């Protein structure tokens, strides 16, 4: 006996629908609502930056590109001058160690 999904798929095949019409293609996420032209420029800039800086992780390059595009040069210069990106780490956090015993309350 066929499930409802199988039945629907068989009905769509019999009705002459194309598989591409049935299933949506993957779309790149666009959280900053870039236009098609801006997305093309972004893609080109990311490829060039990855060639120029091969030791920098690609996600960092994407993040930096988006920050520069969204904030603008003046605001980024202000952030660099005020050293907002160079904040001290919280020294109270535990950086390493060994747990001697652990109790799992909710498996």
N, CA, C and O atoms as CSV, one atom per row, in Angstrom:
chain,resi,resn,atom,element,x,y,z
A,1,UNK,N,N,0.844,-1.177,0.000
A,1,UNK,CA,C,0.000,0.000,0.000
A,1,UNK,C,C,0.895,1.247,0.000
A,1,UNK,O,O,1.840,1.328,0.785
A,2,UNK,N,N,0.610,2.192,-0.852
A,2,UNK,CA,C,1.426,3.396,-1.001
A,2,UNK,C,C,1.047,4.434,0.050
A,2,UNK,O,O,-0.119,4.561,0.425
A,3,UNK,N,N,2.050,5.172,0.518
A,3,UNK,CA,C,1.784,6.254,1.465
A,3,UNK,C,C,1.202,7.436,0.711
A,3,UNK,O,O,1.161,7.449,-0.519
A,4,UNK,N,N,0.751,8.431,1.471
A,4,UNK,CA,C,0.130,9.597,0.830
A,4,UNK,C,C,1.149,10.374,-0.006
A,4,UNK,O,O,0.801,10.920,-1.053
A,5,UNK,N,N,2.420,10.429,0.454
A,5,UNK,CA,C,3.452,11.136,-0.321
A,5,UNK,C,C,3.718,10.413,-1.640
A,5,UNK,O,O,3.861,11.045,-2.687
A,6,UNK,N,N,3.782,9.081,-1.578
A,6,UNK,CA,C,4.024,8.303,-2.791
A,6,UNK,C,C,2.855,8.454,-3.761
A,6,UNK,O,O,3.051,8.572,-4.971
A,7,UNK,N,N,1.639,8.449,-3.219
A,7,UNK,CA,C,0.452,8.595,-4.051
A,7,UNK,C,C,0.452,9.955,-4.739
A,7,UNK,O,O,0.158,10.051,-5.930
A,8,UNK,N,N,0.784,11.017,-3.982
A,8,UNK,CA,C,0.841,12.364,-4.549
A,8,UNK,C,C,1.896,12.440,-5.640
A,8,UNK,O,O,1.664,13.040,-6.690
A,9,UNK,N,N,3.058,11.834,-5.398
A,9,UNK,CA,C,4.136,11.849,-6.385
A,9,UNK,C,C,3.718,11.107,-7.657
A,9,UNK,O,O,3.984,11.563,-8.769
A,10,UNK,N,N,3.059,9.954,-7.477
A,10,UNK,CA,C,2.593,9.178,-8.633
A,10,UNK,C,C,1.540,9.962,-9.412
A,10,UNK,O,O,1.549,9.963,-10.643
A,11,UNK,N,N,0.623,10.635,-8.691
A,11,UNK,CA,C,-0.401,11.443,-9.358
A,11,UNK,C,C,0.233,12.580,-10.154
A,11,UNK,O,O,-0.200,12.884,-11.265
A,12,UNK,N,N,1.265,13.209,-9.578
A,12,UNK,CA,C,1.928,14.311,-10.270
A,12,UNK,C,C,2.671,13.817,-11.508
A,12,UNK,O,O,2.700,14.497,-12.533
A,13,UNK,N,N,3.268,12.639,-11.411
A,13,UNK,CA,C,3.959,12.069,-12.571
A,13,UNK,C,C,2.949,11.747,-13.659
A,13,UNK,O,O,3.193,12.002,-14.839
A,14,UNK,N,N,1.802,11.180,-13.256
A,14,UNK,CA,C,0.763,10.846,-14.220
A,14,UNK,C,C,0.144,12.082,-14.849
A,14,UNK,O,O,-0.290,12.042,-16.000
A,15,UNK,N,N,0.098,13.195,-14.094
A,15,UNK,CA,C,-0.525,14.408,-14.625
A,15,UNK,C,C,0.396,15.159,-15.577
A,15,UNK,O,O,-0.023,16.138,-16.196
A,16,UNK,N,N,1.637,14.719,-15.703
A,16,UNK,CA,C,2.558,15.341,-16.646
A,16,UNK,C,C,3.370,16.473,-16.047
A,16,UNK,O,O,4.062,17.183,-16.778
A,17,UNK,N,N,3.304,16.664,-14.707
A,17,UNK,CA,C,4.096,17.709,-14.075
A,17,UNK,C,C,5.569,17.324,-14.124
A,17,UNK,O,O,5.935,16.160,-13.957
A,18,UNK,N,N,6.382,18.308,-14.351
A,18,UNK,CA,C,7.824,18.122,-14.362
A,18,UNK,C,C,8.329,18.059,-12.918
A,18,UNK,O,O,7.778,18.726,-12.042
A,19,UNK,N,N,9.361,17.273,-12.665
A,19,UNK,CA,C,9.898,17.142,-11.301
A,19,UNK,C,C,10.411,18.483,-10.793
A,19,UNK,O,O,10.359,18.752,-9.593
A,20,UNK,N,N,10.911,19.335,-11.706
A,20,UNK,CA,C,11.403,20.651,-11.309
A,20,UNK,C,C,10.268,21.565,-10.871
A,20,UNK,O,O,10.479,22.462,-10.055
A,21,UNK,N,N,9.080,21.353,-11.394
A,21,UNK,CA,C,7.932,22.136,-10.971
A,21,UNK,C,C,7.444,21.671,-9.603
A,21,UNK,O,O,6.876,22.450,-8.837
A,22,UNK,N,N,7.667,20.417,-9.310
A,22,UNK,CA,C,7.188,19.838,-8.060
A,22,UNK,C,C,8.033,20.275,-6.863
A,22,UNK,O,O,7.497,20.605,-5.805
A,23,UNK,N,N,9.355,20.276,-7.039
A,23,UNK,CA,C,10.257,20.575,-5.934
A,23,UNK,C,C,10.965,21.901,-6.186
A,23,UNK,O,O,11.391,22.195,-7.303
A,24,UNK,N,N,11.080,22.691,-5.126
A,24,UNK,CA,C,11.748,23.975,-5.227
A,24,UNK,C,C,13.259,23.788,-5.238
A,24,UNK,O,O,13.783,22.952,-4.502
A,25,UNK,N,N,13.951,24.543,-6.049
A,25,UNK,CA,C,15.406,24.497,-6.073
A,25,UNK,C,C,15.955,25.261,-4.871
A,25,UNK,O,O,15.298,26.146,-4.322
A,26,UNK,N,N,17.173,24.897,-4.476
A,26,UNK,CA,C,17.820,25.562,-3.344
A,26,UNK,C,C,18.135,27.005,-3.710
A,26,UNK,O,O,18.631,27.286,-4.801
A,27,UNK,N,N,17.842,27.917,-2.788
A,27,UNK,CA,C,18.170,29.324,-2.981
A,27,UNK,C,C,19.132,29.743,-1.878
A,27,UNK,O,O,18.936,29.430,-0.704
A,28,UNK,N,N,20.174,30.458,-2.285
A,28,UNK,CA,C,21.129,30.965,-1.302
A,28,UNK,C,C,20.413,31.902,-0.337
A,28,UNK,O,O,19.594,32.715,-0.766
A,29,UNK,N,N,20.706,31.803,0.956
A,29,UNK,CA,C,20.092,32.743,1.894
A,29,UNK,C,C,20.583,34.169,1.620
A,29,UNK,O,O,21.745,34.373,1.269
A,30,UNK,N,N,19.712,35.129,1.779
A,30,UNK,CA,C,20.044,36.521,1.515
A,30,UNK,C,C,19.519,37.381,2.667
A,30,UNK,O,O,18.559,38.133,2.494
A,31,UNK,N,N,20.158,37.270,3.866
A,31,UNK,CA,C,19.622,37.975,5.039
A,31,UNK,C,C,19.735,39.498,4.951
A,31,UNK,O,O,18.996,40.209,5.633
A,32,UNK,N,N,20.651,40.009,4.120
A,32,UNK,CA,C,20.812,41.451,4.007
A,32,UNK,C,C,20.051,42.031,2.817
A,32,UNK,O,O,20.186,43.213,2.502
A,33,UNK,N,N,19.260,41.202,2.165
A,33,UNK,CA,C,18.426,41.619,1.032
A,33,UNK,C,C,19.222,42.326,-0.060
A,33,UNK,O,O,18.834,43.392,-0.536
A,34,UNK,N,N,20.340,41.718,-0.451
A,34,UNK,CA,C,21.122,42.245,-1.560
A,34,UNK,C,C,20.343,42.040,-2.854
A,34,UNK,O,O,19.607,41.064,-2.999
A,35,UNK,N,N,20.510,42.965,-3.788
A,35,UNK,CA,C,19.902,42.796,-5.106
A,35,UNK,C,C,20.731,41.781,-5.893
A,35,UNK,O,O,21.789,41.350,-5.433
A,36,UNK,N,N,20.251,41.402,-7.074
A,36,UNK,CA,C,20.989,40.431,-7.899
A,36,UNK,C,C,22.372,40.972,-8.265
A,36,UNK,O,O,23.354,40.229,-8.258
A,37,UNK,N,N,22.447,42.263,-8.584
A,37,UNK,CA,C,23.727,42.886,-8.924
A,37,UNK,C,C,24.666,42.893,-7.721
A,37,UNK,O,O,25.852,42.589,-7.850
A,38,UNK,N,N,24.129,43.243,-6.548
A,38,UNK,CA,C,24.949,43.257,-5.328
A,38,UNK,C,C,25.436,41.857,-4.975
A,38,UNK,O,O,26.568,41.691,-4.520
A,39,UNK,N,N,24.586,40.844,-5.182
A,39,UNK,CA,C,25.004,39.468,-4.921
A,39,UNK,C,C,26.134,39.047,-5.855
A,39,UNK,O,O,27.059,38.348,-5.441
A,40,UNK,N,N,26.059,39.476,-7.118
A,40,UNK,CA,C,27.117,39.149,-8.068
A,40,UNK,C,C,28.426,39.839,-7.676
A,40,UNK,O,O,29.492,39.228,-7.743
A,41,UNK,N,N,28.348,41.107,-7.267
A,41,UNK,CA,C,29.545,41.829,-6.814
A,41,UNK,C,C,30.127,41.171,-5.569
A,41,UNK,O,O,31.344,41.035,-5.440
A,42,UNK,N,N,29.251,40.765,-4.656
A,42,UNK,CA,C,29.687,40.112,-3.414
A,42,UNK,C,C,30.414,38.810,-3.734
A,42,UNK,O,O,31.481,38.538,-3.184
A,43,UNK,N,N,29.838,38.014,-4.617
A,43,UNK,CA,C,30.441,36.738,-4.979
A,43,UNK,C,C,31.830,36.944,-5.582
A,43,UNK,O,O,32.771,36.228,-5.241
A,44,UNK,N,N,31.954,37.927,-6.482
A,44,UNK,CA,C,33.241,38.240,-7.116
A,44,UNK,C,C,34.247,38.713,-6.079
A,44,UNK,O,O,35.403,38.289,-6.093
A,45,UNK,N,N,33.814,39.590,-5.179
A,45,UNK,CA,C,34.708,40.118,-4.144
A,45,UNK,C,C,35.181,39.006,-3.208
A,45,UNK,O,O,36.343,38.989,-2.801
A,46,UNK,N,N,34.282,38.076,-2.865
A,46,UNK,CA,C,34.663,36.968,-1.982
A,46,UNK,C,C,35.673,36.047,-2.657
A,46,UNK,O,O,36.619,35.589,-2.017
A,47,UNK,N,N,35.481,35.774,-3.939
A,47,UNK,CA,C,36.423,34.918,-4.679
A,47,UNK,C,C,37.793,35.587,-4.731
A,47,UNK,O,O,38.815,34.936,-4.510
A,48,UNK,N,N,37.814,36.895,-5.025
A,48,UNK,CA,C,39.084,37.628,-5.082
A,48,UNK,C,C,39.771,37.655,-3.715
A,48,UNK,O,O,40.984,37.470,-3.623
A,49,UNK,N,N,38.993,37.885,-2.658
A,49,UNK,CA,C,39.570,37.945,-1.312
A,49,UNK,C,C,40.127,36.585,-0.889
A,49,UNK,O,O,41.161,36.517,-0.226
A,50,UNK,N,N,39.449,35.510,-1.268
A,50,UNK,CA,C,39.947,34.173,-0.925
A,50,UNK,C,C,41.261,33.878,-1.641
A,50,UNK,O,O,42.119,33.180,-1.101
A,51,UNK,N,N,41.424,34.408,-2.862
A,51,UNK,CA,C,42.688,34.240,-3.580
A,51,UNK,C,C,43.793,35.069,-2.931
A,51,UNK,O,O,44.930,34.615,-2.806
A,52,UNK,N,N,43.444,36.301,-2.516
A,52,UNK,CA,C,44.431,37.196,-1.920
A,52,UNK,C,C,44.830,36.787,-0.510
A,52,UNK,O,O,45.974,36.993,-0.104
A,53,UNK,N,N,43.899,36.210,0.236
A,53,UNK,CA,C,44.147,35.823,1.623
A,53,UNK,C,C,43.789,34.347,1.824
A,53,UNK,O,O,42.758,34.042,2.423
A,54,UNK,N,N,44.622,33.434,1.335
A,54,UNK,CA,C,44.287,32.011,1.388
A,54,UNK,C,C,44.269,31.424,2.800
A,54,UNK,O,O,43.670,30.371,3.020
A,55,UNK,N,N,44.916,32.090,3.754
A,55,UNK,CA,C,44.976,31.555,5.116
A,55,UNK,C,C,43.810,32.011,5.989
A,55,UNK,O,O,43.660,31.548,7.119
A,56,UNK,N,N,42.990,32.912,5.469
A,56,UNK,CA,C,41.827,33.394,6.217
A,56,UNK,C,C,40.632,32.504,5.880
A,56,UNK,O,O,40.357,32.267,4.703
A,57,UNK,N,N,39.914,32.004,6.899
A,57,UNK,CA,C,38.746,31.161,6.619
A,57,UNK,C,C,37.696,31.904,5.782
A,57,UNK,O,O,37.442,33.085,6.016
A,58,UNK,N,N,37.089,31.220,4.814
A,58,UNK,CA,C,36.104,31.869,3.929
A,58,UNK,C,C,34.926,32.517,4.656
A,58,UNK,O,O,34.433,33.559,4.225
A,59,UNK,N,N,34.475,31.915,5.746
A,59,UNK,CA,C,33.343,32.496,6.486
A,59,UNK,C,C,33.729,33.824,7.114
A,59,UNK,O,O,32.888,34.716,7.224
A,60,UNK,N,N,34.986,33.977,7.530
A,60,UNK,CA,C,35.446,35.248,8.081
A,60,UNK,C,C,35.425,36.322,7.001
A,60,UNK,O,O,35.042,37.466,7.245
A,61,UNK,N,N,35.844,35.927,5.800
A,61,UNK,CA,C,35.849,36.880,4.689
A,61,UNK,C,C,34.421,37.321,4.386
A,61,UNK,O,O,34.173,38.506,4.164
A,62,UNK,N,N,33.483,36.379,4.376
A,62,UNK,CA,C,32.072,36.723,4.140
A,62,UNK,C,C,31.566,37.670,5.223
A,62,UNK,O,O,30.896,38.659,4.929
A,63,UNK,N,N,31.890,37.360,6.470
A,63,UNK,CA,C,31.450,38.188,7.592
A,63,UNK,C,C,31.999,39.608,7.461
A,63,UNK,O,O,31.268,40.584,7.633
A,64,UNK,N,N,33.284,39.713,7.157
A,64,UNK,CA,C,33.903,41.029,7.035
A,64,UNK,C,C,33.301,41.818,5.871
A,64,UNK,O,O,33.062,43.019,5.989
A,65,UNK,N,N,33.061,41.145,4.759
A,65,UNK,CA,C,32.441,41.818,3.607
A,65,UNK,C,C,31.073,42.383,4.002
A,65,UNK,O,O,30.768,43.538,3.708
A,66,UNK,N,N,30.259,41.572,4.664
A,66,UNK,CA,C,28.919,42.014,5.048
A,66,UNK,C,C,28.974,43.168,6.046
A,66,UNK,O,O,28.166,44.093,5.971
A,67,UNK,N,N,29.928,43.116,6.986
A,67,UNK,CA,C,30.061,44.206,7.958
A,67,UNK,C,C,30.423,45.497,7.240
A,67,UNK,O,O,29.830,46.544,7.502
A,68,UNK,N,N,31.393,45.427,6.336
A,68,UNK,CA,C,31.817,46.629,5.613
A,68,UNK,C,C,30.700,47.183,4.736
A,68,UNK,O,O,30.548,48.400,4.627
A,69,UNK,N,N,29.918,46.305,4.109
A,69,UNK,CA,C,28.820,46.757,3.253
A,69,UNK,C,C,27.687,47.376,4.063
A,69,UNK,O,O,27.097,48.371,3.643
A,70,UNK,N,N,27.381,46.798,5.215
A,70,UNK,CA,C,26.231,47.257,5.995
A,70,UNK,C,C,26.538,48.497,6.825
A,70,UNK,O,O,25.671,49.352,7.005
A,71,UNK,N,N,27.756,48.602,7.328
A,71,UNK,CA,C,28.071,49.702,8.236
A,71,UNK,C,C,28.622,50.936,7.533
A,71,UNK,O,O,28.386,52.052,7.997
A,72,UNK,N,N,29.330,50.777,6.454
A,72,UNK,CA,C,29.921,51.919,5.779
A,72,UNK,C,C,31.319,52.207,6.310
A,72,UNK,O,O,31.675,51.794,7.413
A,73,UNK,N,N,32.104,52.921,5.508
A,73,UNK,CA,C,33.511,53.151,5.845
A,73,UNK,C,C,33.694,53.998,7.093
A,73,UNK,O,O,34.555,53.693,7.918
A,74,UNK,N,N,32.908,55.052,7.252
A,74,UNK,CA,C,33.074,55.951,8.392
A,74,UNK,C,C,32.825,55.233,9.709
A,74,UNK,O,O,33.586,55.387,10.665
A,75,UNK,N,N,31.759,54.449,9.751
A,75,UNK,CA,C,31.439,53.742,10.989
A,75,UNK,C,C,32.492,52.682,11.312
A,75,UNK,O,O,32.825,52.471,12.478
A,76,UNK,N,N,33.014,52.019,10.283
A,76,UNK,CA,C,34.059,51.013,10.497
A,76,UNK,C,C,35.335,51.687,11.002
A,76,UNK,O,O,35.997,51.168,11.900
A,77,UNK,N,N,35.682,52.836,10.431
A,77,UNK,CA,C,36.862,53.579,10.903
A,77,UNK,C,C,36.700,53.987,12.360
A,77,UNK,O,O,37.650,53.923,13.139
A,78,UNK,N,N,35.484,54.407,12.726
A,78,UNK,CA,C,35.207,54.784,14.113
A,78,UNK,C,C,35.391,53.583,15.050
A,78,UNK,O,O,35.963,53.714,16.132
A,79,UNK,N,N,34.903,52.421,14.623
A,79,UNK,CA,C,35.035,51.204,15.430
A,79,UNK,C,C,36.503,50.851,15.609
A,79,UNK,O,O,36.919,50.462,16.700
A,80,UNK,N,N,37.296,50.985,14.537
A,80,UNK,CA,C,38.723,50.667,14.621
A,80,UNK,C,C,39.446,51.674,15.509
A,80,UNK,O,O,40.280,51.280,16.325
A,81,UNK,N,N,39.144,52.973,15.368
A,81,UNK,CA,C,39.796,54.002,16.173
A,81,UNK,C,C,39.465,53.861,17.653
A,81,UNK,O,O,40.332,54.071,18.502
A,82,UNK,N,N,38.225,53.509,17.973
A,82,UNK,CA,C,37.811,53.335,19.371
A,82,UNK,C,C,38.204,51.975,19.936
A,82,UNK,O,O,37.971,51.698,21.113
A,83,UNK,N,N,38.797,51.131,19.103
A,83,UNK,CA,C,39.251,49.787,19.479
A,83,UNK,C,C,38.117,48.944,20.062
A,83,UNK,O,O,38.310,48.192,21.017
A,84,UNK,N,N,36.930,49.085,19.467
A,84,UNK,CA,C,35.783,48.306,19.940
A,84,UNK,C,C,35.935,46.826,19.626
A,84,UNK,O,O,35.329,45.994,20.301
A,85,UNK,N,N,36.737,46.470,18.605
A,85,UNK,CA,C,36.948,45.072,18.248
A,85,UNK,C,C,38.060,44.437,19.061
A,85,UNK,O,O,38.311,43.237,18.953
A,86,UNK,N,N,38.731,45.248,19.882
A,86,UNK,CA,C,39.862,44.746,20.657
A,86,UNK,C,C,39.537,44.684,22.143
A,86,UNK,O,O,40.391,44.979,22.979
A,87,UNK,N,N,38.342,44.313,22.468
A,87,UNK,CA,C,37.937,44.245,23.873
A,87,UNK,C,C,38.673,43.118,24.583
A,87,UNK,O,O,38.996,42.094,23.982
A,88,UNK,N,N,38.932,43.321,25.869
A,88,UNK,CA,C,39.633,42.319,26.658
A,88,UNK,C,C,38.733,41.113,26.898
A,88,UNK,O,O,37.509,41.228,26.963
A,89,UNK,N,N,39.375,39.957,27.027
A,89,UNK,CA,C,38.635,38.741,27.321
A,89,UNK,C,C,38.215,38.714,28.777
A,89,UNK,O,O,38.847,39.342,29.627
A,90,UNK,N,N,37.174,38.003,29.054
A,90,UNK,CA,C,36.737,37.811,30.424
A,90,UNK,C,C,37.660,36.787,31.068
A,90,UNK,O,O,37.615,35.605,30.727
A,91,UNK,N,N,38.493,37.236,31.994
A,91,UNK,CA,C,39.481,36.355,32.618
A,91,UNK,C,C,38.861,35.404,33.631
A,91,UNK,O,O,39.527,34.470,34.075
A,92,UNK,N,N,37.608,35.616,34.007
A,92,UNK,CA,C,36.970,34.778,35.016
A,92,UNK,C,C,36.474,33.452,34.448
A,92,UNK,O,O,36.162,32.532,35.204
A,93,UNK,N,N,36.399,33.350,33.140
A,93,UNK,CA,C,35.886,32.111,32.564
A,93,UNK,C,C,36.944,31.015,32.636
A,93,UNK,O,O,38.142,31.295,32.611
A,94,UNK,N,N,36.501,29.789,32.724
A,94,UNK,CA,C,37.405,28.664,32.819
A,94,UNK,C,C,37.871,28.281,31.415
A,94,UNK,O,O,37.059,27.914,30.566
A,95,UNK,N,N,39.182,28.366,31.174
A,95,UNK,CA,C,39.723,28.088,29.858
A,95,UNK,C,C,40.061,26.617,29.662
A,95,UNK,O,O,40.049,26.120,28.536
A,96,UNK,N,N,40.361,25.925,30.740
A,96,UNK,CA,C,40.679,24.505,30.627
A,96,UNK,C,C,40.462,23.840,31.973
A,96,UNK,O,O,40.215,24.507,32.977
A,97,UNK,N,N,40.555,22.538,31.981
A,97,UNK,CA,C,40.387,21.806,33.220
A,97,UNK,C,C,39.783,20.439,32.981
A,97,UNK,O,O,39.453,20.073,31.853
A,98,UNK,N,N,39.646,19.698,34.056
A,98,UNK,CA,C,39.096,18.357,33.987
A,98,UNK,C,C,37.939,18.250,34.959
A,98,UNK,O,O,38.027,18.707,36.099
A,99,UNK,N,N,36.860,17.647,34.508
A,99,UNK,CA,C,35.719,17.408,35.385
A,99,UNK,C,C,35.932,16.089,36.107
A,99,UNK,O,O,36.229,15.073,35.479
A,100,UNK,N,N,35.778,16.102,37.444
A,100,UNK,CA,C,35.986,14.877,38.209
A,100,UNK,C,C,34.722,14.039,38.252
A,100,UNK,O,O,34.795,12.811,38.207
A,101,UNK,N,N,33.578,14.675,38.337
A,101,UNK,CA,C,32.336,13.918,38.321
A,101,UNK,C,C,31.239,14.783,37.698
A,101,UNK,O,O,31.208,16.002,37.869
A,102,UNK,N,N,30.360,14.127,36.987
A,102,UNK,CA,C,29.293,14.838,36.304
A,102,UNK,C,C,27.997,14.067,36.523
A,102,UNK,O,O,27.977,12.837,36.460
A,103,UNK,N,N,26.920,14.798,36.780
A,103,UNK,CA,C,25.618,14.164,36.936
A,103,UNK,C,C,24.709,14.661,35.825
A,103,UNK,O,O,24.496,15.866,35.690
A,104,UNK,N,N,24.171,13.743,35.027
A,104,UNK,CA,C,23.250,14.089,33.961
A,104,UNK,C,C,21.853,14.074,34.535
A,104,UNK,O,O,21.358,13.029,34.959
A,105,UNK,N,N,21.205,15.248,34.550
A,105,UNK,CA,C,19.888,15.350,35.161
A,105,UNK,C,C,18.770,14.994,34.193
A,105,UNK,O,O,17.761,14.414,34.593
A,106,UNK,N,N,18.944,15.338,32.925
A,106,UNK,CA,C,17.890,15.108,31.944
A,106,UNK,C,C,18.495,14.471,30.700
A,106,UNK,O,O,18.960,15.185,29.811
A,107,UNK,N,N,18.500,13.147,30.618
A,107,UNK,CA,C,19.151,12.497,29.467
A,107,UNK,C,C,18.385,12.693,28.176
A,107,UNK,O,O,18.807,12.207,27.127
